[in-house]
Each structure stands twice: as C-alpha cells, then as structure tokens.
C-alpha cells in the first residue's frame, strides 16, 4: 500500500473504518474490470482506489438519519 496515497485519502475521508470500506469496495470493482478514473502506472487495485479517493473522484456521504 502506498502511504502517500493513504495520507491524501485520509484528508478526504477521515474515519479510518469508512475509508477502509470505501477503498476495499472500489478495489474490488477494479479487480472485476471497472475502468480506472486516474492515470497511473500502479498495478495494485488498492493503491489505485486510494489515489481515486485522494483526488476526490470517489466520495462518501453519510446517509441521512431516519427518526
């Protein structure tokens, strides 16, 4: 895992548990053939996912709470 990508991704999604889930889901999509949203020479799906998050291409919004 690229620590530089991780630190930048943490600036976008500060909760480490949520970041892990979002990155893992995106890495799984990439592994199954989804198109990359960034140009990079990295081959690791998790690194690509973290870079996409770091660049603001993938976001997480908390769901609205139901009363």
WOCORVEN-V591693 format. One line per field, one symbol per residue. ss: DSSP state (a for helix, b for strand, c for the rest). psi: psi as a letter, one per 30 degrees, with the letter a starting at -180 (. if undefined). burial: I if it has 24 or more other ideal C-beta (glycine too) atoms within 12 Angstrom, else O. A space follows every 10 residues. Layout:
BEGIN
ss->???
psi->???
burial->???
END
This chain:
BEGIN
ss->ccaaaaaaaa aacccaaaaa aaaaaaaaaa accccccccc ccccaaaaaa aaaacccccc ccccccc
psi->kjeeeeeeef fejfjeeeee eeeeeeeeee fggkkkflkl fkfkeeeeee eeeeggfklk kklkkk.
burial->OOOOIIOOIO OIIOOOOOIO OIIOOIIOOI OOOOOIOOOO OOOOIIIIII IIIIOOOIOO OOOOOOO
END
